[in-house]
Amino acid sequence: MPGKCDVCGKTPQFGHNVSHSKRRTNRQWSVNSQKKTLVLNGKKKRVNICTRCLRTQYKLVS
């Protein structure tokens, strides 16, 4: 699944658009996932990672 974070497992969320007349239509919030190459266990690996996990990873490394 391309919209899934390989680190935290975050997947798309579903809900409704609600118009002024309160009519509800389905909508989806996608995960902001990026394809990045990370060093995991001493080996380079290409992963889909959400920007929240990417930010946390950079904070832990610094």
DAFEN-V994735 format. One line per field, one symbol per residue. phi: phi as a letter, one per 40 degrees, with the letter a starting at -180 (. if undefined). A space follows every 10 residues. Layout:
phi: ???
This chain:
phi: .ccbcccbgc bdbbabcbcd cgcbbcabbc ccbbcbcbcb fgbcacbcbc cccccccccc cc
